[in-house]
């Protein structure tokens, strides 16, 4: 299974922003500007057979990303194959970036108001096409 670091488009400047977790709060998905522990930034995708959806697994914890209700946090939890909030859509938005949306496509993972701080929470937000809602799967960060 391939593993990835997930880069946010709005962090494409000198300091990349990646999707990860902080050791101090390991069940909440945040953006990370630094790589104090590379394992906290490594993810894998698992296709859902017979579907265009995927599961997103945080490799260090073994937990999976789960959408919340609108404006809620993206959390990590033990995978429940029957809970649709774990099923994600990857929508191509160009230049190698994707929008990561919930199972019905009504919400997208993003950072409120394009915040660029290390530790800013990644939320379930109405999709706007903002760079803070565009992600690229790349080789694991060292």
C-alpha positions in Angstrom: 0.0 0.0 0.0 1.4 3.4 -1.0 1.8 6.0 1.7 1.7 9.8 1.3 2.1 13.2 2.8 -0.8 15.4 2.0 0.1 19.0 1.1 -2.3 22.0 1.1 -2.2 24.2 -1.9 -2.3 27.4 0.1 0.9 26.4 1.8 2.9 26.2 -1.5 5.2 29.0 -0.4 8.5 28.5 1.4 6.9 26.7 4.3 4.7 23.8 3.1 1.6 23.0 5.1 0.7 19.4 5.4 -2.3 17.4 6.8 -1.3 15.7 10.0 -1.9 15.3 13.7 -0.1 16.7 16.7 1.1 14.4 19.4 -0.7 16.5 22.0 -4.1 15.9 20.3 -3.8 12.8 18.3 -7.4 12.4 17.3 -7.9 15.7 15.6 -6.7 16.4 12.0 -4.7 19.6 11.6 -2.4 21.3 9.2 1.3 21.2 10.2 4.0 23.6 9.0 6.8 21.7 10.6 7.7 18.0 10.7 8.8 17.2 14.3 7.7 13.6 13.9 7.3 12.5 10.2 5.1 9.6 11.3 2.4 12.1 12.3 2.2 13.3 8.7 1.9 10.0 6.8 -1.4 8.7 5.3 -2.6 5.9 3.0 -5.7 5.5 0.8 -7.8 2.4 0.7 -10.3 2.0 -2.1 -13.8 1.0 -1.2 -14.6 -2.0 -3.5 -17.5 -1.3 -5.9 -17.4 2.4 -5.2 -15.6 5.6 -6.3 -15.0 6.4 -2.6 -11.9 5.9 -0.5 -10.9 5.6 3.2 -8.1 7.9 4.4 -5.9 6.2 7.1 -3.4 7.9 9.3 -0.5 5.5 9.3 1.0 6.3 12.7 -2.2 5.8 14.7 -4.0 3.3 12.4 -7.1 5.4 12.7 -9.1 6.8 9.8 -10.3 10.3 8.9 -14.0 10.8 9.6 -16.1 13.8 8.5 -18.2 15.6 11.0 -21.3 17.7 10.5 -20.9 21.0 8.7 -18.2 23.2 10.3 -17.1 20.3 12.5 -13.6 19.0 12.9 -12.2 16.2 10.8 -11.4 13.6 13.5 -9.5 10.3 13.5 -11.5 7.3 14.7 -11.5 3.5 14.5 -12.9 2.6 11.0 -16.5 1.6 10.9 -17.1 0.2 7.4 -20.9 0.9 7.7 -20.5 4.6 8.7 -20.7 6.8 5.5 -18.8 9.6 7.3 -15.6 7.7 6.7 -16.2 7.4 2.9 -14.4 10.2 1.0 -14.4 11.4 -2.6 -11.3 12.8 -4.3 -12.3 15.4 -6.8 -9.6 16.5 -9.3 -9.3 20.3 -9.2 -6.3 20.6 -11.5 -2.5 20.8 -11.3 -2.3 17.6 -9.3 -4.5 18.8 -6.5 -7.8 17.3 -5.3 -10.7 18.4 -3.1 -11.3 15.8 -0.3 -15.1 15.7 0.0 -17.5 13.7 2.2 -19.4 10.7 0.7 -22.2 12.9 -0.8 -19.9 15.7 -1.9 -21.6 18.4 0.1 -18.6 19.2 2.4 -14.9 19.4 1.8 -11.8 19.3 4.1 -10.4 22.7 4.5 -9.0 25.3 6.9 -11.4 28.1 7.9 -10.6 31.5 6.3 -7.4 30.0 4.8 -5.6 30.0 8.1 -1.9 29.2 7.7 -0.9 28.6 11.3 0.7 25.4 12.4 -1.9 23.4 14.2 -5.0 25.0 12.5 -7.8 22.5 12.6 -9.0 20.9 9.3 -12.8 21.2 9.2 -15.8 20.0 7.2 -16.8 23.1 5.2 -19.0 23.9 2.3 -16.8 23.5 -0.8 -15.7 26.9 -2.3 -12.7 25.9 -4.4 -10.4 27.9 -2.1 -6.7 26.9 -2.1 -7.1 26.0 1.6 -9.4 23.2 0.4 -7.1 21.8 -2.2 -4.7 18.9 -1.4 -1.9 17.1 -3.2 -0.8 13.5 -2.3 3.0 13.4 -2.5 5.9 11.3 -1.2 6.1 11.1 2.6 7.7 14.1 4.3 11.1 13.3 5.7 
